[in-house]
Structures are given as structure tokens and as C-alpha cells.
Amino acid sequence: MTAAAQSPRHTAGEIAALLNSHIETLAAELLPAGRRNGHYWTVGGLDNVPGKSLFIHLTGSKRGHWQDAATGEFGDGLDLLAGVRYRGDKSAAFGAALIWLGLDTGRVAPTQAPRSPPPAGPDQTSPNRAFALRMWLRAHPSIIDTPVEDYLKNRNIDLRALGRAPCALRFHPDLYHSGAKMAFPAMVAAITDGNGVHVATHRTWLERAGGGWIKARIADNKMVLGTFPGGSIRLWRGASRKPLKDAPPGDPVVIGEGIESCLSIVQACPELRVLCAISQGNLGSVELPPQIGVVILAIDNDVKPAARAATARVVNRWIDRGFNVRVARSPYGNDFNDCLRGE
């Protein structure tokens, strides 16, 4: 969003506070498809579709503040006006707010910005993919000195010892969880396809306990927004430090399931390129350039017959794709992070 213009008599903060004080009237006018649910106005999004993804506080200390659980967008009354009518242009929204509040009756309201139709054709981006990208972009680009770094350190993953943090990981200070109906700090990770295009965002919600940060003690404390078959979280470039598409011929790659397990491998073997497949079901589908040499599958220690059969299918799939395959398992524990922590 662009910075809001100031009037000689009012600042953007003052106008936002005034809009917040009239938020129920403003919400009903801007988003008539929504409805009041207790202390909230709920609607499907800034595009005024029915639903409950976007909620606006109507009372209390957060009156006028809102958040969209699907996109990660949030703001105050001025941001709401900008998002609904002016595609995020807060300067235009500021002028419209003065008129709406009766503070500048001589001004003509800015023209509302039309919403562009989605692109047509097979490359059309899904709303979830766009929301997932916006969520990741809104997060802090560095996880150093954030709860994410502390969470990883509590799992014996020392990013400072590695000299750098994975660019695919970011920190979101206040990410809404629809199941818990509240926001938590979160580690968010970019999931990209074989061409490096962002296709989904992985979220790990965190909470502070015992003087440090742990995974939030809620159901579904890890979730993915968007679809990711063939995608991966590119955690580490290994010795070459080159992007995946420019990997040297014969470059080996490790592909694991969870972020923490994969980062444990990075800590032990920083010379290796490491990708996170997010789930066992995606282990055999990760898109790789043809020059990759050995594919090392870091498999969790699940001894159930169904899990072992699934591992065999994954290995055979890589062989069918023409890759040289190896399987690595943690010497003890369920995964490599258990091993790193001595559990």
C-alpha cells in the first residue's frame, strides 16, 4: 500500500482512529455480504463474498482492526477502506475517509479502483496461491533474533553456527489460526515448484513456554496454504551455493519430510543441498533439474508395514525417473532432529 496523504488538520492515524470508532457502520457499508457474529463482522474477504475468512473487531481495545485468515492481510479502518475500494491505495482512501466522516464536504470522492479480473488460461493463479504468496511476503524476511530462531535453537539447530539462515524461512509475528480462533507468531516457509515459482506457504505456529519458544499447543499447529505436488522448501544450496536450476552436474541433493529434520541434516552436513518435501506423499514428486546426481531420501523411522511399502514406492518412483537413489535414516529417534537432540 502507498502511504496515506496527510491533510493540514488531520493525520492518517487520527482518521484511522475515527473510522475505527464507526467501524460497524463502515463495515456494513463496505462489505454488505458480511454479517455480525457476536463481537465481529465476518465476511469472505475484501472482495465482499460471503464467508468467515475476514473478521473485523467491533468492540474492545481492537475495535476497527481486522484480519483475513486466508490471506494474512490485516489493518485498521483506513486499511479496510483502502483494500475494499481502492486496491490498497491509502492516499485515495484518506481523501474518501474525510468525506465519509464529514470532515471535508468540499472534496470530491476519489474514483474507486476497479478490481482486475483474474488472468485466463491454463496458467491462471489460484486465489489460494496468491494469498499464500502475500502471506509469505508480509512476513519478516530475516528469522535472526526472532522467535523462529529461538524455536530452532531449542531444537539444537544453530543458524549462527551455519553462518546464514535459509531465505525460504520467514517470521510472521501475528498469524491468525482459524481453528484456535486467535493469532500466534509463526514460522512461514516458501514452497516453490521446479521453476522456482512460489506455489504455497507452510506455516508453523509458535508459543512461548518455559522461557523459550515451542510449537503452539493447538491442533494442526502446522498447515500449508496452497497446493504443492512437486514443490519443495529449498532450505540449503550446499557447497556450490547455486540455485537449484544452476546446480553443478552430478550435484547430490537430500530430500526430507519435515523442516526441522531437514535443518538438522544441514547442520550436520552443510556441504549438501537440502530440500524439504513437506510430506511423505510428496517425497517422490519433488521436481529436480536433470543434472542432479544422487538423490538421498531422508526417510522418517516409521516401521509400520504401510510406511515401509510407501518408502519402497517412493524409491522406485525416483528410479523410474532415472535418478541414482539412496535412502538415509536417523540412527535413532523418529527423524534426524530427534538424533540431533539426542532423543
C-alpha positions as CSV (number, residue, x, y, z in Angstrom):
1,M,0.0,0.0,0.0
2,T,1.1,3.5,-0.6
3,A,1.5,5.9,2.3
4,A,-1.7,7.9,3.1
5,A,-1.6,11.6,2.4
6,Q,-2.0,14.0,5.3
7,S,-4.4,16.9,5.5
8,P,-3.4,20.2,7.2
9,R,-5.8,19.3,10.1
10,H,-5.7,15.5,10.3
11,T,-3.1,12.8,10.3
12,A,-3.7,9.3,8.8
13,G,-3.5,7.9,12.4
14,E,-6.3,10.2,13.5
15,I,-8.5,9.4,10.6
16,A,-8.0,5.7,11.1
17,A,-9.0,6.1,14.8
18,L,-12.1,7.9,13.8
19,L,-13.0,5.2,11.2
20,N,-12.4,2.6,13.9
21,S,-14.9,4.3,16.2
22,H,-17.6,4.0,13.5
23,I,-16.5,0.5,12.3
24,E,-19.8,-1.3,12.5
25,T,-21.4,1.3,10.1
26,L,-18.4,1.3,7.9
27,A,-18.1,-2.5,7.7
28,A,-21.8,-2.9,6.8
29,E,-21.4,-0.3,4.1
30,L,-18.2,-1.6,2.6
31,L,-18.9,-5.3,3.0
32,P,-22.7,-5.9,2.9
33,A,-22.2,-9.6,2.1
34,G,-20.9,-10.0,5.7
35,R,-22.8,-10.3,8.9
36,R,-22.4,-9.6,12.6
37,N,-21.2,-12.6,14.7
38,G,-21.0,-11.6,18.3
39,H,-18.2,-9.0,18.6
40,Y,-17.1,-9.4,15.0
41,W,-18.2,-8.6,11.5
42,T,-17.4,-11.6,9.3
43,V,-17.2,-11.9,5.5
44,G,-15.3,-14.0,2.9
45,G,-12.7,-11.4,2.0
46,L,-12.1,-7.8,0.8
47,D,-13.9,-8.7,-2.4
48,N,-17.2,-8.9,-0.4
49,V,-18.0,-12.6,-0.8
50,P,-20.0,-14.5,1.8
51,G,-17.9,-16.4,4.3
52,K,-15.9,-16.0,7.6
53,S,-12.3,-15.7,6.5
54,L,-12.1,-12.0,7.2
55,F,-13.2,-10.8,10.7
56,I,-13.4,-7.2,12.0
57,H,-13.4,-6.4,15.7
58,L,-16.5,-4.3,16.5
59,T,-15.8,-3.8,20.2
60,G,-13.0,-3.7,22.8
61,S,-9.4,-2.5,22.5
62,K,-9.1,-3.9,18.9
63,R,-12.2,-2.2,17.6
64,G,-11.8,-1.4,13.9
65,H,-8.9,-3.8,13.4
66,W,-9.3,-6.8,11.1
67,Q,-7.5,-9.8,9.7
68,D,-8.1,-12.2,6.8
69,A,-7.2,-15.7,7.9
70,A,-6.9,-16.9,4.3
71,T,-4.5,-14.2,3.1
72,G,-2.8,-12.9,6.2
73,E,-3.9,-9.4,5.4
74,F,-4.7,-7.1,8.3
75,G,-5.1,-3.5,9.3
76,D,-7.4,-0.8,10.7
77,G,-10.4,1.1,9.4
78,L,-8.4,3.1,6.9
79,D,-6.7,0.0,5.6
80,L,-10.1,-1.6,5.2
81,L,-11.4,1.3,3.1
82,A,-8.3,1.2,1.0
83,G,-8.4,-2.5,0.5
84,V,-12.1,-2.7,-0.4
85,R,-12.5,0.3,-2.7
86,Y,-9.0,1.5,-3.7
87,R,-7.0,-1.7,-4.2
88,G,-4.8,-0.8,-1.2
89,D,-4.2,2.9,-2.2
90,K,-4.3,4.6,1.2
91,S,-3.9,8.1,-0.2
92,A,-7.2,7.7,-2.1
93,A,-8.8,6.1,0.9
94,F,-7.6,9.0,3.1
95,G,-9.5,11.5,0.9
96,A,-12.6,9.3,0.8
97,A,-12.5,8.9,4.6
98,L,-12.5,12.7,5.1
99,I,-15.7,12.9,3.1
100,W,-17.3,9.9,4.8
101,L,-16.6,11.3,8.2
102,G,-17.9,14.7,7.2
103,L,-14.6,16.5,7.7
104,D,-14.2,17.7,4.1
105,T,-17.5,18.4,2.4
106,G,-16.0,20.3,-0.4
107,R,-13.9,17.4,-1.7
108,V,-15.0,15.0,-4.4
109,A,-14.5,11.4,-3.5
110,P,-11.7,9.6,-5.4
111,T,-12.8,7.2,-8.1
112,Q,-12.9,3.7,-6.9
113,A,-10.3,1.4,-8.4
114,P,-11.9,-1.4,-10.4
115,R,-10.9,-4.9,-9.4
116,S,-9.0,-6.6,-12.3
117,P,-10.4,-9.9,-13.5
118,P,-8.1,-12.9,-12.9
119,P,-6.0,-13.9,-15.9
120,A,-7.5,-16.6,-18.1
121,G,-5.9,-19.7,-19.5
122,P,-4.1,-22.7,-18.0
123,D,-1.5,-20.6,-16.1
124,Q,-4.3,-18.9,-14.1
125,T,-3.1,-18.4,-10.5
126,S,-5.5,-19.8,-7.9
127,P,-6.7,-17.4,-5.1
128,N,-5.0,-19.6,-2.5
129,R,-1.7,-19.4,-4.3
130,A,-1.9,-15.6,-4.4
131,F,-3.0,-15.5,-0.7
132,A,-0.1,-17.8,0.2
133,L,2.4,-15.6,-1.6
134,R,1.1,-12.4,0.1
135,M,1.3,-14.1,3.5
136,W,4.9,-15.0,2.9
137,L,5.8,-11.6,1.6
138,R,4.2,-9.9,4.6
139,A,6.4,-11.8,7.0
140,H,9.8,-10.5,8.2
141,P,12.5,-11.6,5.7
142,S,15.0,-12.4,8.4
143,I,14.4,-15.0,11.2
144,I,17.5,-14.0,13.1
145,D,16.7,-12.5,16.5
146,T,13.1,-13.7,16.2
147,P,11.0,-16.4,17.9
148,V,11.7,-18.6,14.9
149,E,15.5,-18.6,15.6
150,D,14.8,-19.3,19.3
151,Y,12.4,-22.2,18.4
152,L,15.0,-23.8,16.1
153,K,17.8,-23.3,18.7
154,N,15.6,-25.1,21.2
155,R,15.7,-28.0,18.8
156,N,19.5,-27.8,18.7
157,I,19.5,-26.1,15.2
158,D,22.1,-23.3,15.5
159,L,21.7,-21.0,12.5
160,R,24.5,-18.7,13.6
161,A,26.9,-21.6,13.5
162,L,26.0,-22.2,9.9
163,G,26.7,-18.5,9.1
164,R,23.4,-17.8,7.4
165,A,19.7,-18.5,7.6
166,P,17.7,-20.2,4.9
167,C,16.0,-17.5,2.7
168,A,12.9,-19.7,2.3
169,L,12.1,-19.2,6.0
170,R,10.5,-16.1,7.4
171,F,8.9,-14.9,10.7
172,H,5.3,-13.7,10.9
173,P,4.6,-12.0,14.3
174,D,0.8,-12.3,14.4
175,L,-0.6,-15.0,12.1
176,Y,-4.2,-16.0,12.6
177,H,-5.1,-19.7,13.2
178,S,-8.7,-20.4,12.1
179,G,-9.1,-23.5,14.3
180,A,-7.8,-21.8,17.5
181,K,-9.6,-18.5,16.5
182,M,-6.6,-16.4,17.6
183,A,-3.2,-15.3,16.2
184,F,0.2,-16.6,17.1
185,P,3.8,-15.9,16.0
186,A,4.7,-18.3,13.2
187,M,7.5,-19.6,11.1
188,V,6.4,-19.4,7.4
189,A,8.2,-21.2,4.6
190,A,8.1,-20.7,0.8
191,I,7.2,-23.8,-1.2
192,T,8.3,-23.4,-4.8
193,D,7.9,-25.6,-7.9
194,G,10.7,-26.8,-10.2
195,N,11.0,-23.4,-11.8
196,G,11.3,-21.6,-8.5
197,V,7.8,-20.2,-8.6
198,H,6.0,-19.7,-5.2
199,V,3.1,-22.2,-5.1
200,A,2.3,-22.5,-1.4
201,T,3.2,-21.4,2.1
202,H,3.9,-23.7,5.0
203,R,3.1,-22.4,8.5
204,T,4.3,-23.5,11.9
205,W,2.6,-21.7,14.8
206,L,4.7,-20.9,17.9
207,E,4.1,-20.1,21.5
208,R,6.3,-19.1,24.4
209,A,6.6,-21.7,27.2
210,G,9.3,-22.3,29.9
211,G,11.3,-19.3,28.9
212,G,11.6,-20.3,25.2
213,W,9.6,-20.8,22.0
214,I,7.9,-24.1,21.1
215,K,5.3,-25.3,18.6
216,A,2.0,-23.9,19.7
217,R,0.0,-26.4,21.7
218,I,-3.0,-26.4,19.4
219,A,-4.5,-28.8,16.9
220,D,-3.0,-28.5,13.5
221,N,0.0,-26.3,14.5
222,K,1.5,-27.0,11.1
223,M,-0.5,-26.3,7.9
224,V,0.0,-25.5,4.3
225,L,-1.9,-22.8,2.3
226,G,-1.9,-23.7,-1.4
227,T,-1.2,-26.9,-3.3
228,F,2.3,-28.2,-3.6
229,P,2.7,-31.5,-5.6
230,G,6.2,-31.5,-6.9
231,G,7.1,-28.4,-4.9
232,S,9.7,-28.2,-2.1
233,I,11.1,-25.8,0.5
234,R,14.6,-25.0,-0.7
235,L,16.4,-24.9,2.6
236,W,20.1,-25.1,1.6
237,R,22.2,-24.8,-1.5
238,G,25.1,-26.9,-0.3
239,A,28.8,-26.4,-1.3
240,S,28.0,-24.8,-4.7
241,R,25.7,-22.1,-3.2
242,K,24.0,-22.0,-6.6
243,P,20.2,-22.0,-7.2
244,L,18.7,-25.4,-7.9
245,K,18.3,-24.8,-11.6
246,D,22.0,-23.9,-11.9
247,A,23.2,-26.9,-9.8
248,P,26.5,-28.3,-11.0
249,P,26.3,-31.6,-13.0
250,G,26.3,-34.5,-10.6
251,D,25.3,-32.4,-7.6
252,P,23.7,-34.5,-4.9
253,V,20.5,-33.5,-3.2
254,V,19.0,-34.6,0.1
255,I,15.1,-34.6,0.2
256,G,13.5,-35.0,3.6
257,E,10.0,-34.6,5.0
258,G,9.9,-32.0,7.8
259,I,11.6,-28.6,8.1
260,E,13.3,-29.4,11.4
261,S,14.6,-32.8,10.3
262,C,16.0,-31.3,7.1
263,L,17.7,-28.4,9.0
264,S,19.3,-31.0,11.3
265,I,20.8,-32.5,8.2
266,V,22.0,-29.1,7.1
267,Q,23.7,-28.6,10.5
268,A,25.5,-31.9,10.2
269,C,26.3,-31.8,6.5
270,P,26.3,-28.2,5.3
271,E,28.1,-29.2,2.1
272,L,24.9,-30.9,0.9
273,R,22.0,-29.4,-0.9
274,V,18.8,-30.0,1.2
275,L,15.1,-29.7,0.1
276,C,12.1,-30.3,2.3
277,A,9.2,-32.2,0.6
278,I,6.8,-31.4,3.5
279,S,5.1,-34.8,3.4
280,Q,5.9,-38.4,2.6
281,G,3.4,-38.3,-0.2
282,N,5.4,-35.6,-1.9
283,L,8.8,-37.3,-1.5
284,G,8.7,-39.0,-4.8
285,S,7.3,-36.0,-6.7
286,V,9.8,-33.1,-6.0
287,E,10.8,-31.5,-9.3
288,L,14.5,-31.5,-9.9
289,P,16.7,-30.4,-12.9
290,P,18.2,-33.3,-14.9
291,Q,21.8,-32.6,-14.0
292,I,21.2,-33.6,-10.3
293,G,23.3,-36.7,-9.4
294,V,22.4,-38.8,-6.4
295,V,19.0,-38.3,-4.7
296,I,19.3,-39.0,-1.0
297,L,15.9,-39.6,0.6
298,A,15.9,-38.8,4.4
299,I,13.1,-41.1,5.5
300,D,11.5,-41.0,8.9
301,N,11.8,-44.1,11.0
302,D,8.3,-45.5,10.7
303,V,8.4,-49.3,10.9
304,K,4.7,-49.8,10.1
305,P,4.3,-52.1,7.0
306,A,2.3,-49.4,5.2
307,A,5.1,-46.8,5.8
308,R,7.8,-49.2,4.5
309,A,5.7,-50.0,1.5
310,A,5.3,-46.3,0.8
311,T,9.0,-45.8,1.1
312,A,9.6,-48.6,-1.5
313,R,7.1,-46.9,-3.9
314,V,9.0,-43.6,-3.4
315,V,12.3,-45.2,-4.2
316,N,11.0,-47.0,-7.2
317,R,9.5,-43.7,-8.5
318,W,12.9,-42.0,-8.4
319,I,14.5,-44.9,-10.1
320,D,11.8,-44.8,-12.8
321,R,12.6,-41.1,-13.3
322,G,16.3,-42.0,-14.0
323,F,17.9,-40.9,-10.8
324,N,20.5,-42.6,-8.6
325,V,18.8,-43.1,-5.3
326,R,20.0,-43.6,-1.7
327,V,17.9,-43.9,1.5
328,A,19.1,-42.3,4.8
329,R,17.5,-42.9,8.1
330,S,18.3,-41.5,11.5
331,P,20.4,-43.9,13.7
332,Y,17.8,-43.4,16.4
333,G,14.6,-41.5,17.1
334,N,11.9,-40.8,14.5
335,D,13.9,-38.4,12.4
336,F,17.2,-36.5,12.2
337,N,16.1,-33.8,14.6
338,D,15.5,-36.5,17.2
339,C,19.0,-37.6,16.6
340,L,20.4,-34.1,16.8
341,R,18.7,-33.6,20.1
342,G,19.8,-36.9,21.4
343,E,16.2,-38.2,21.8
